[in-house]
């Protein structure tokens, strides 16, 4: 088991949590942030799109965030005399409030349009956190020891539980963007957690599917996918598969065998199992080609809605890489109309993934 997190504050008041490995040699004494306190940005603006009934965040302060800095100026490395970073001491895994968040730092219930939907805006309440997987500037989560992946999972578990308890937070979304092709602006291995003040558009579509099928939607989905030829990996508590209607050249979905709503529902045994399971998936994605594959790893968790028990925790790993030197771009049909055209049959991708994982 991992140790309880150490809670600190950065010089501007932002929260910082240290999650140490179970076998960590680090002590509980951590240095304070000695940087001069800077004023935090005001909470961003939410604008309502009447065409889609979706919320759009306007966060102009994010234009000035770090963009591919050199290693000696990385804000995610432990602080040194030459580099006063976001993390003032050494660590195994660190979680801190984003300096330029898309949501927050203010917390509260958002307004909803009850009159004209045109020109309606409100505050983008919520919270955004950065999850740093390692003090080492190079590497990837999949290449790390299972003990470190277990620590990252523990950070997701504890932060999910804490963030769902915040006023106005409706959905908590841990994710990792890997690779410049995805849009990564910091090379240091890390992920993020977004806490939304609304149900996200993707989850709203899922809600409609659940309403049509009924409360057993995820039980039926699990039954269908777990018995298909597209299963790529199975463990004691989880199963991973290429979905029947995959959109992306590389797309893996994974479900827990037990019907749970979010990461904080995992038992210790399930979290231990997930560490090895997730490591195999990430290493499998990277084994497809001779160079690292860009991907988005997304944890879909149940929103705080009336029928929350009908949702099941789901992992989705997607990549636009359709060949060694080719990427799938979302052009006219996908971007303008939301109608995807697949480049390769899901069954073919599943067979190749099984080969490299095993």
Secondary structure, DSSP 8 states (H G I E B T S, - for coil): -----EEEE-TTS-EEEEE--TT----S------S---------EEEEETTTTEEEEE-GGGGGS--S--GGG-TTSB--SS---SB-S--SEEEEE-TT-SS-SS-------SS--TT-EEE---EEEEEE--S-SS--GGGS-HHHHHHHHHHHHHHHHHHHTSTT--EEEEEEEESTTTT-S--SSEEEEEEESS--HHHHHHHHHHHHH-TTHHHHHHHHHHTSTTEEEE-SSEEEE--TT--SSEEEEEEESS--SSGGG--HHHHHHHHHHHHHHHHHHHHTSSS---EEEEEE---SSTTGGG---EEEEEE-EEETTEE----IIIIIH-----SS-HHHHHHHHHHHH-
